[in-house]
Amino acid sequence: MKILVRLSDNVLDDKCFTKAILHVEKSVVEHVQVTHQGCYGVEDLKGKTLDYVVECANYDPSGSHPETYFEIWDGEERRFRSFWEAEQVTEERCLSVGARAILKAEEDAAIAHHEKMCGKGRQ
């Protein structure tokens, strides 16, 4: 499963938010693919459980400054949001069209590279 997340706060603007695709296998984050590097890092999520990721998204930062938010993309609401139930987090719901396009472009590039290296298409 792949889900799109972002880490932001109430001080930064959108261009400073870190966005990443988390590759989850057997309820563990196996790979963190940063799609936009902002002011915060998310690489330390590798090896964490999906339950931990959901718990991070449910943390209420009210009262701290800056208030740091960990959010998961909600395709039904078409926005990033916090406060999830674990069973709501699915690839179909939590991976945006843009993230799907990034993954598709990378897959296409890998296939093209493989075909070039293996000589497929040579006359």
C-alpha positions in Angstrom: 0.0 0.0 0.0 1.1 3.5 -0.7 -0.2 6.6 1.0 0.6 10.3 0.6 1.5 12.3 3.7 2.7 15.8 4.6 4.3 17.4 7.5 3.5 21.1 8.1 2.9 23.7 10.7 0.8 26.8 11.3 3.7 29.1 10.5 5.0 27.9 7.1 3.3 28.3 3.8 2.5 25.4 1.4 5.8 25.4 -0.5 7.6 24.7 2.8 5.6 21.6 3.6 7.3 18.2 3.2 5.3 15.7 1.2 6.1 12.0 0.8 4.7 8.7 -0.4 5.0 6.0 2.3 5.4 2.5 0.9 3.7 0.2 3.4 4.2 -3.5 3.4 2.6 -5.8 6.0 1.7 -2.7 8.1 5.3 -1.4 8.2 6.7 1.6 6.3 9.3 0.0 4.0 10.3 3.1 2.0 9.8 6.8 2.2 9.7 8.6 -1.1 9.9 12.3 -0.6 8.0 14.1 -3.4 8.6 17.6 -2.1 11.3 18.4 0.5 10.1 21.1 2.9 11.4 22.3 6.2 10.7 19.0 8.0 12.1 15.5 7.4 10.0 12.4 7.2 12.7 9.8 6.5 12.6 8.6 10.1 9.2 7.0 9.4 10.9 4.1 7.6 10.5 1.0 9.8 7.5 2.5 11.7 4.2 0.7 11.8 1.1 2.0 10.0 -0.5 2.3 13.4 2.3 4.7 14.4 1.7 6.8 11.2 -2.0 7.0 12.0 -1.2 7.9 15.6 1.0 10.7 14.4 -1.8 12.0 12.2 -4.1 11.9 15.3 -1.8 14.0 17.5 -3.3 17.3 18.5 -0.6 19.9 18.6 -2.8 22.7 20.0 -0.9 24.8 22.5 2.6 24.3 21.1 4.4 26.7 18.8 4.8 26.2 16.0 1.9 23.7 15.9 3.3 20.9 13.8 0.8 18.8 11.8 1.3 15.4 10.3 -1.5 14.8 7.8 -2.6 12.1 5.4 -4.1 12.8 2.0 -7.9 12.1 1.9 -9.0 11.5 -1.7 -12.6 11.6 -0.7 -12.3 15.1 0.8 -9.6 16.1 -1.7 -7.3 17.6 1.0 -4.7 16.7 3.6 -6.2 16.0 7.0 -5.5 14.7 10.5 -7.7 12.5 12.7 -8.0 9.1 11.0 -9.2 5.7 12.1 -6.8 3.0 11.0 -9.3 1.2 8.8 -9.9 4.4 6.8 -6.3 4.5 5.6 -6.2 2.7 2.3 -4.1 3.2 -0.9 -7.3 3.9 -2.9 -8.3 6.7 -0.6 -4.9 8.1 0.5 -2.8 8.3 -2.6 -3.5 11.4 -4.7 -3.7 11.7 -8.5 -0.4 13.6 -8.4 1.3 11.0 -6.4 0.1 8.3 -8.8 1.5 10.3 -11.7 4.9 10.5 -10.0 4.9 6.7 -9.4 3.8 6.1 -13.0 6.5 8.4 -14.4 9.2 6.6 -12.3 8.0 3.2 -13.4 7.9 4.3 -17.1 11.5 5.6 -16.7 12.7 2.4 -15.1 11.1 0.3 -17.9 12.6 2.5 -20.6 16.0 2.3 -18.9 15.7 -1.5 -18.7 14.7 -1.8 -22.4 17.6 0.5 -23.4 20.1 -1.6 -21.4 18.7 -4.9 -22.6 18.6 -3.8 -26.2 14.8 -4.2 -26.7 13.6 -2.4 -29.8 17.0 -2.5 -31.5 16.9 -3.4 -35.2 
